[in-house]
Amino acid sequence: MGALDGKVAVVTGSGRGIGRGIAMLFAKEGAKVVVNDPGVNVDGSGGDAGPAQQVVNEIKAAGGQAVVNTDSVAEFAGGENMVKQAVDQWGRIDILVNVAGILRDRMIFNMAKEEWDAVIATHLKGHYNTIKPASVLMRQQRYGRIINFSSTSGTLGNTGQFNYGAAKSAIAGMTRVVAKDLGRYGVTCNAIAPGAATRMTQTVPDSARQLRSSAGITGAADTTAPARQSAFGGLREPEFVAPMVAYLASDDAWNINGWVFNVSGGSVSVAHHPTAMRTIFKPGLWTLDELDDAVGAVLMKDINNPAPPREDVEVPGRDIPARPLA
C-alpha cells in the first residue's frame, strides 16, 4: 500500500514541472488525482489541454487513476469546478495542492497594471479560489490536507518580482491563517518554498539572476538559480520537490500545520515564522534623537542593507557615522 492509498487529490498546475512531479508521485502512492493545467504559456497566454492529458496518460499507463482538468485557478468558477470534479468522480476531496503560477517579471517602476493583476490573480486569488471550496468539504468531513506554494521571492525578496513576491508573501501568511482556521477540524495547511529549475525559472533574464545573486539570494529555495549550480548534479530537478509534498499530504503529517518548508533537491528546511529579532525599549515616548542612537547602535547594528545605493547616487547622510549610545 502507498502512503496516499485511496486519497483523492487536486493538484493545480500539474501538467509540467513541479506540479507534474507531485501528480505522478501522488498516483504512485495510491492517490486518485485531478490533474489541473490549462496549458498556458509562462506569461499566462494561450491554452492547451495536451500537458495535463499527457500526465493523465502516464498515470493510467502505470496503473493509477487520474482525470484532466483545464480550468483556470484565476477564476473562482475554475477552483469550484476542479473540486467538484474530484467529488463527482471519486466522492470526496482529501488533498489540495496549489502549484499553478505564472511570471511577469518587471521592476516596479516599469510594471504595468496588467502585469500586476495577472500574477496576483493566478497566484494569490488562485489560492483562494481553490482553498475556499475545498475547505467547506474538508471541514464537513473532518479531514484534509492543503499544501500551498510560496517562494523566497516573497519571504526574502527578489529583484524585479514585485507582483510575484507580493503574492508569495501573502500566500505564506494565508497558509498560517488557514492552518488556524481549519486545524480544529482535522485539516492541515502548510506551504512549500521550492528551489528547482523549471520552464518558469528559465525565463528569468541573466541580468536579474546577477542582481539577485549580488543581493545574497542564493539559498536552497532560490527558484532563480539554474540546475547546473547544484553541487549534486540533477538534484534541482522539479521532481525532487514532490516527496515532501506527498509526506505533508499523508496521515503521518497529521500534526504538522501552518509551516513553510524550503525544499530544493535533497535539502528540506522549515522556516521560522516572522518574529522579532531585536528589540529596543524605553518606558515612554521615543524622541527622534534617541531613535537615531538606538536604532543604529543596537537595533540595526551589523545588519546590512540588501540593496544599498550606487556610489554615483548622492545620499544625504551617507558619510555621517553612527553615534554611540549615551
N, C-alpha and C positions, 0 to 999 in steps of 0.2 A: 504493500500500500504506500501511496505517496503522501507527503505532508499535507497536501491540499485535496485529498481524495473526496470527491462528492461536492466540493465547494463550487459556487458559481461566481465568476469574476467578470467585471467590466474593466478593460484596460484601454484608456484613450491614447491616441497617437501610436498605436501598436503595429502599424504597417511597416515601419522601418526602425532602425536604430535601437535605442534603449527600450522603447515600448515593445518592439518585436521580440527582443531577448526575454522580456518579462512574460509576454504571452506564451512563448514557446516553453519556458521553464514551468510556468503555471500548469500548462496542459500536461507536461511530462510528469508533474507531481500529482496529477489526477483531477485538476480543476476543469470545469467547463467554462469556456472563455468567449465573451463577446469582444471580437477584435475590431475596435473602432479606429478608423482612419479615413478622412475624406480624400486623402491622396493629394493634398495641396503642395505647392512649392514652398520653399523655406520662408518666402515673404508672405505666404498666405494666399497666393493667387492660384488659379487653376483648380483641378479636381479630377481624381482618377480612382476608381474602385479597385484597381489592379493590386496595389500593395497589400491592402487588407485581405483580398481574396487569396493572394499567394500565401500569406501566413496561415490562413484557414486551411488551405490545401495541404500545406506541410504538416499542420497539426493532425488533420484527418488521416494523412498518409502514415503517420506514426501511431495511429490508433486512438487519438484523442478526439475530443468534441469541441467544436468552435463554430461560430457564425460571424458573418460580416456585418458591420455597421459603418455607414459612411456619413453619419450626421456630424455637424459642426458643434464643437463644445462652446463656441462663441454665442450660440443661440440657446435660449432656455428650453425651447422645444426639443432641441438636439439632445441635451442632457436627459430630459424626461424620456425621450424615445429609446435611448440606449439602455436605461434602467428598465423600462417597460419591456424591451426586447428580451432581456435576461429573464424577467419574471414570466413572460409569455412562453418562452422556450423551455425553461427549466424549473419554474415555480418559485424562485426566490433570487435574491442577490446577497452574497456573503462578503464580497471583496470589491472595492473600487480603487483603481489606481489611476491617478491623474498625471499623465506624461505629456499629453499634446501641447505643442507650443510652436511659436514662430519667432523669428528675429527680424527686427528692422532697426539695426544699429545706426545711431547718429548722435553727434554731440548735441547737447541740449539747445545750444544757440542755433542749430541748423534743423532741429527736429520739427517736422510738420505735424499738425494736429492729427492727421490721418494715421501717421506712424505711431503716435501715442495711443490713439483709440484702438487700433488693430491689435497691438500687443497686449494692452490691458484687457481687451475683450476676450482674447484667446486664453491668456494665462489666468488672470485674476477672476474675471467674470466666468471664465470657463470652469474654474474650480467650484464656484458657487453653483453653476448650472447643473453640475453632476452631483455634488455633495447634497444639495437640498433634497432632491427626490430620493436619493439613496438613503439619506438619514431618516426619512419618515419610515421607510420599511425596516431599516436596521433597528430602529428604536422599538418598533412594534414586535419584532421577532427576538429582541433582546440579544442580538449578536451582530457583529460586523467588524470589518477591517477597512480602514480608509488610509491609503498611502498617497500623499501629495508630493509634488516635486518643486523644491525651492532651488536656490543656487547661491554660490558665494558672490555672484553679482549683486544679490540682494542683501546678504549678510555682511559682506565686506565692501562691496562696491567695485564695479568695473568701469573703466573709461568708455564713454560712448554708448552706455546701456541705461540711459535714464529711464526709459519705458520698461525695459525688461527687468532692471534692478528694482524698480518700484513695485512691480508685480510680484517678483520673487520674494522680496522682503515682506510684503503683505501676506503672501502665502505661508511664510513661516509663522507669522502672528496668527493667521487664520487657523493654522494647524493646532496651535496651543489652545485656542478658544474652543474649537470643535471637540478637542480631547476632553475639555472640562464639561462641555455641554452634554456629551454622549457617553462619557466613561461610566456613569452610574447605570447605564442600560446595557453594559457589556460590549460596548463598541469602542474600539481604539482608533486613534488618528495620529499618525506620525508623518514625517516628511524626509525626503532624500535630497541632498545637495550633491549631484553626481559629478564625477570627473571622467569624461570619456570622449573619444574622438567620434563625432557623428557628422552627418551632412550639414547640420546647423553650425557646428564649430568650424567646418571647412570654409564657411562663408566669411569668417572674421578676417578683415584685412591684416596684413603683416604689420602695418603701422600701429594698429590697435593692440596687437599682441605685444609689440615692443613697449608701448606705453604702459600696459598692464604689468608687464614683467618688471619695468623700472620702478613701478609703484609697489613691488613686492608681492603681487598677487600671483604666486606660483605654487600654491598649496595643493593638497590632494584633490580638492573639489573644484579646481580651476578648469572650467569647461572650455577655456580658450586655448589650452595647451595641446599641440598635436600629439598623436600617439607615439611618434618617434622619440619624444622627450622622456619616455618611461625607461628607467634602467632595467626593466624586466620585459622588454620587447613588446608583446601584444597585450599586456595587462590593461591597457587603456581602451581595449575594445568594449563596445557598449554592453555586450553580454555579461561582463563582469559585475555590472550593477544589479543584475536580476536576482542573485541568490539572497541578498539582504532584503530585497523587497518581498521575496517569497517567504523568508523567515518571519518578517513582520506581519505577513498575511496569515500565518499559521496559528494553530491553537497554542503552540509553545510560547508565543509572544503575548499572551493574554493580559499581562501586567505591564507591558511597555506602552506608554501612552503620552503623547504630547511632546515628543522629542524630534530634533533634526539630526540626521545622520549624514556625515560626509562619506561618500563611497566612491572610491576610484581604484580600479584594478584590485589588488589584494589588500588594499587599505580600507578599513572601516573605522570611523571615529564618531563619537557622539559630541555634539556641540553644546557649549554652555548656553543656558538661557541668558539673554542680556541682563546683566546685573551691575550694580555699582562697583567700579574698580577701585576708586579712591574717593574720599570724602573730606571736605573741609567744613568746619562748623564754627559758629560763634553764637552766643546767646543774645541775639539782637540783629538789627538790620545792617547788612554789609554796606560799606562805602566803596566807591569805585577804586580809590587808592588802596584800600585793604584787599580788594579782589585782585588788583594788579600785582600785589605782592604774593598773595596766597595761591592764586591760580598758576602763576609762572614758576614759583619756587616749590610748590607742593603738588597741586592737582595735576598739572601737565608736565611736571619735571621729567625729562628724558623721554617724552612721548613725541614722536616725530610727526610733522605734517605730511600726509600721504601724497600731497601734490603741491609742493612749495612753488612760489612764483619764480619765473625765469630771472636770470641775472639782469636782462635788459628791461625788466619791468620795475618801474620806480615804486617802491613800497614804503610809505611813511612808517617810521618806527622800526624798520629792519635793523638799523645799527644801534638801537637802544638796548643795552644789556639788561637782563633780568635783575631786579633789585632783590637783595636778600631779605628774608623775613625779619621783621623787628623782634 
